[in-house]
């Protein structure tokens, strides 16, 4: 049986059901990752990033090795 024969036997509703199942699997995987204790320290550090004033910002010219005016 060829792939084109398999795909032609699917109805339009089958594509929506497959898409829904893939979406639900990815959603559950993301929720499990967010809720896991293994990544808790990473998320706590990321939550403090907007408040971190120790980041030194450089211009693009300085990053390339040029001089800024």
N, C-alpha and C positions, 0 to 999 in steps of 0.2 A: 504494500500500500504506500503510495507516494504522499508527500506532505501536502501537495495541492489538493489531493482527494480528501485528506483529513480536514483541512481548513475549509473546504467547500461544504462539508457535512455539518459544520457548526452553523448555528443560527445566530442572528444578531444579538439576541438576549444572552447567548453564551459568553460573548466578549464582555458584556457588562458584568456578568457574574464573576468571571475570571479577574477582571479589574478590581472588583469589590473585594475579592478574597486576597489579592496581592496587597491592596491598600490596608486591609485589616491586619494582615501579618506584619507589615512594616510598622503600623501604628502600635501594635502590641510590643514589638521589639524595641521601639523607641521608649515606650512607657516603662518597660522592664529595665532598660538601661538607665533611665533617669531615676528610677526608684531604688536602684541597687546601691548597696553600701560601698562597693568597690570604688565607685566614681564620685563619692561624696566630697572628698577633699578637692578634687578637680573643679567641681561645681562651686564650692565655697570660694576658691581662689578666683574663679571667673566672675563671681558675683561682686567681688571687691575691686575688679579692674577699673570701673568708672571712677572710683574714689582714689585711685593710686596716683599721687602727684609726682612720683619719682621717675616717671618715664621722660627721657630726654628726647625731644623731637629735633630732628635735623632736616635741613632742606634737601631737596632732591639733588641739587648740585653738590652738596657735601658728600652725599652717599656715593656719587659717581667719581669723586676725587677732584672735582672742580672747586673753584672759589665762589662764594656767594657775595653779592654786592651789597 
